[in-house]
């Protein structure tokens, strides 16, 4: 039933054997003043989950394209809690059902940003901010 919450662009995830909901609530983590660390802590847990899954030979793809209210209802997650991301977990499958856009993305060249656009030393560089922010 959780797969019914997927956005149309994540049609491919309906073939995956597992979807994992990553859930948090600001009250679950450390809070210092106005800084809530629960989302950060969940991010670290999500990365550890992905690294372990890959170590075990699985493929993991985090997605934000889903109806969170429907997903919470299906999974019985409380209103005050947040599903930050779903992890699609499985093995590579037949790609014949993928759209042209997804085939290109799947098989395309992987480009990385230059280091200077994601890193600064000893100061915050305003160029690190996302464009238009």
N, C-alpha and C positions, 0 to 999 in steps of 0.2 A: 504493500500500500504506500510505502514511503516513496517509491519511484513515481507515483502519481503527482508528487509535489515538485518534480523536476521541471525546470523551465524548458520550453521547446528546443532551445539550442543545445541542451544536454541530453537529447534523445539517445545518444550513444551509450550513456551511463545506465540505461535501462537493461542492458545486456550484462552488466557487471554482477558477479555473484554476491557482492557485499557493498553496502553503503554504511558509513560510520558517521554518526552525528557528533560533532565536537561542541559541547555545551558548557556554558559558564554563567556566572552571576557575580556581580561586583562584590557581594557580601562573602563570597567564598575565598577571596584573596586578600592579600595585605593591602591596606589603605594608608597612605601618608598624606594628610591634608586632603587635597582634591585629586590626588593621583591614585587611581584604582589599578592595581596590578593584576587582577584576575584575567583580563584579556591577554596581557603579556605572558602570564603563566600558562594560559591555554595555548598560546602560540608556541611556547617552548615544548609543551606536551605534544602538540600536533607535529612539530618537526621531529621529535624523538620517535613518535609513532611511524612517521613516514620513513625515517632512516632504518628502523627495525624491520619494517615491512619489505623494503628494498633489499636489505641484508638477507631476508628469507626468500628472495626471488619473486616477490610480488610487485605489481605496478600500483602506484597510488597517485590519484589526481584529485587535489582539493578543488571544490567548486562552491561558488556563491550563488549560482543560478538555480534557486529553488524557492518555493513558497514556504517561508518560515512558519507562518501560522498553521498551514496544513501539516507540515512536518511535525510541529510540536503536538498537534492534535493526534496524529497517527501514533507517535511515540509516547504520548502521555507525559509530556514535559510541561512543567508549570509555567503559567503566564509570565511570572517574574524572571524566569531563566531565559537565556538566549542561545540559540543555535548559531554559532559564528560561521561554521562551514560544514559541508558534508565532504567526506573523503570517499571517493570511488575506489574500490579495492578489487583487484583481480589479476588476470593474466592477459597478455595481448590476444586479441581475437581476430576474427575475419573483418577486414576493413571494407569489404565490398558495399556495405550499407551506409558508409560515411558520405556526407555531402562533399562537394568539390572543395569548399572552404576548409573543412576538417581534414580532408586528405592532404591538401597543400600544407596545412599546419603540422600534420603528423610527419610528413616526409620532407618538410622544408629545412633550409639551413638554419642553424641555431646561432643567432647573433647576440653577443654580449655588449653591454654598454661599456664605454671606455672607463677606466678606473677613476679618472678625475671627475666624472659625472656622478659618481656614487660615493666618493670618499674625500674627506678633507683632513688635514693634519694640523693640530694645535688651534684650530678656530672653526667656526661654522661658516661655511661658504654658502651664500644665498643661492648659488647656482644648483645646490643640492635639492632645493625645493622642487616639487613637481611643477611642470609647466602650467601656468594659469592659476596657481594657488597663492 
